[in-house]
């Protein structure tokens, strides 16, 4: 058991989730500390290099949107060993999010249930912080954008894309009213087309999850519409919509370990149905090298994680990457499995 699991996590979990998150944010904003610790925490090995939509990352283990909503501590996430980090989700205007309580821990499942909504300070604040990053840092940063109007999302896209390596448009948050308009393939296609018309960075679309054949048949037209409109890739998938009376709004999104098998199946579904000529970032329930390896074998180009980081702490990305190297060496391979994209 590491220091985080033995000492820091029990202390942090004494506080409400959002309070604990703020403590973690303050720690990760201490850039000189994490820069100094980088040799101990991160793993540098050419065999881990990963290409996503033409962008080369030092490893396939990324941070999902939601951890750093306002782009405050992205450099710290890179320093501790993540190959790339996704800021946001950023909306044009500042938003207070949903009523509290809106985050619940489920330690027995190593999961979280959240109904935050698009809580954040808005486009101006995110743009200001991203401008302060170095060119080298920007090469490993994605940013998630969203909204309920095409023009608002397009403004976020236009202003942020010069500052990052790639963008992710989130049309799948289960906690935000109005997003379901983009679950209609025609509407989604129009949105992606509007973004592609001003695009000079790779663009991915983050889809809702599916579990049943009926849900799969609803989501695949969304995926196909995104790619046909010019998106470079897909992020599969967002949190699982879940009813829960402990949340003020009665409904939220489940993340964490219970989602992994669904994520694996969705990645395989998407590759089988849509082919290999697009980037596919897997997201949901990922917390170990075995998860990453299986997803890459199933067709993922890279992965994003969030909830496992809350439970495992800053040693997680380095540990996952070291284990990936060991697995390659055990299998006699010089590179990771590649699913396309």
Secondary structure, 3 states (H helix, E strand, C coil): CCHHHHHHHHHHCCCCHHHHHHHHHHHHCCHHHHHHHHHHHCCCCHHHCEEECCEEECCCEEECCCCCCCCCCHHHHHHCCCCEEEEEEECCCCECCCCCCCEEEEHHHCEEEECCCCCECCHHHHHHHHHCCCHHHHCCEEEEECCCCHHHHHHHHHHHHHHCCEEEEECCCCCCCCHHHHHCHHHHHHHHHHHHCCCCCEEEEEECCCCCHHHHHHHHHHHHHHHHCCCCEEEECCCEEEECCCCCCCEEEEEEHHHHHHHHHHHHHHHHHHCCCCEEEEECCCCCHHHHHHHHHHCCCEEEECHHHHHHCCCHHHHHHHHHHHHHHHHCCCCCCCCCC
